[in-house]
């Protein structure tokens, strides 16, 4: 069966139309040989049988007759339905006693879009686990950040995803280690950069997951990456990292994106808003500094790969290799690399008034955030002003209050970090210009962040984040929605109060009135944030107008 024959179920709240999120219990098989009583099993088995690469990363195929798990597009012979289980995470497959396929490397693909689309406890936990929360604070710290007991969190994750938080973190460390074994980093440094507590733990985990030693896995990956070598399915093995690290501080990684990928569009969105010194942009790249859990980093991003197998080249210079895993997670969020672009485009193109924009910009992305607090300050200073004016205000703030980057200038154009909330609270009034009410709001927010009265986190629910923001004087629904969209990757927010968005709607012959646009946009659910990006893109063809997001 050709992949185009695979049908997609109707969209459901907080799920992706192309990959239902119903999953078997831990170790249980999802359906019987016929799959007649289980439509989820039937659809996934059809995707696997057609080797549909659209589903890579969205679920995992466990084959009990061989004891391995694969990506859906694995070129191996299709197993019998009675021998197959489907899982949402590699950790669940590990818990079921399965090992990663040596042929298709099931974790060398874009990640699941589910963790941004969903807003439940399991998805929020996965966002924090990918950011290294377990390595930094253990399961106790993860549970505390989510506001639940360890016991309840573990029960939910096992029930929903087939594995507990420790197993999920272990699987994420193994995937990070596999990524790093393709670089020239010494194996001992790979172990600690991936988050393992000891070399022995690292070796035992790699052996359990990949059934090879770290050295053997590295040799296999290096052989596959040599010019002329290809996977058995004919696709060049290019989703591995490359590069020569300097003293363990610089690494170059190739991060896979889900096709189609409007890479130029998302880099352009970030580039036109770049704050000098903190960010730098050219026609082909975007660079920036950022704070990470244990240090600082400067990262340069550029496009690579092919239209069908897009990649982002990521050159990262870090003060601590322990921050590499959270850096990769935040870059993936910033560029929205895991979005289910085909499902989004299919849904939005069903509206005749959006169809031409979708066809002209396939794979549009929702730019994310590498620093939630910075994103909030950018939103506050970008309200009711042009992009250029917001950039001027932010540049002044960064120049006056941003810390100098260690070894400033080693990455062209990058010299400093965005100011901390504590520094803005202390000295922001001496730097900020404009309406007194706006300055008061910025200082009030900075003080709340610095004191811990206001917390922004990738692990928050959208409603929690938005309600905590609008509770502060001077912050309205536009700012709260915009921050939720950027920080959490919330896919279903349409900021109809935004003037530029309404101007874009008018250019596409959509209603320009906020209420009528909201009513029309209800049909775009659950992808209204991406529809909004199309409207902003349409507005960008005219003169930049007031209240476009910063």
Order of alpha helices (4+ residues) and beta strands (2+ residues): alpha-beta-beta-beta-alpha-beta-alpha-alpha-alpha-alpha-alpha-alpha-alpha-alpha-beta-alpha-beta-beta-beta-beta-alpha-alpha-alpha-alpha-alpha-alpha-alpha-alpha-alpha-alpha-alpha-alpha
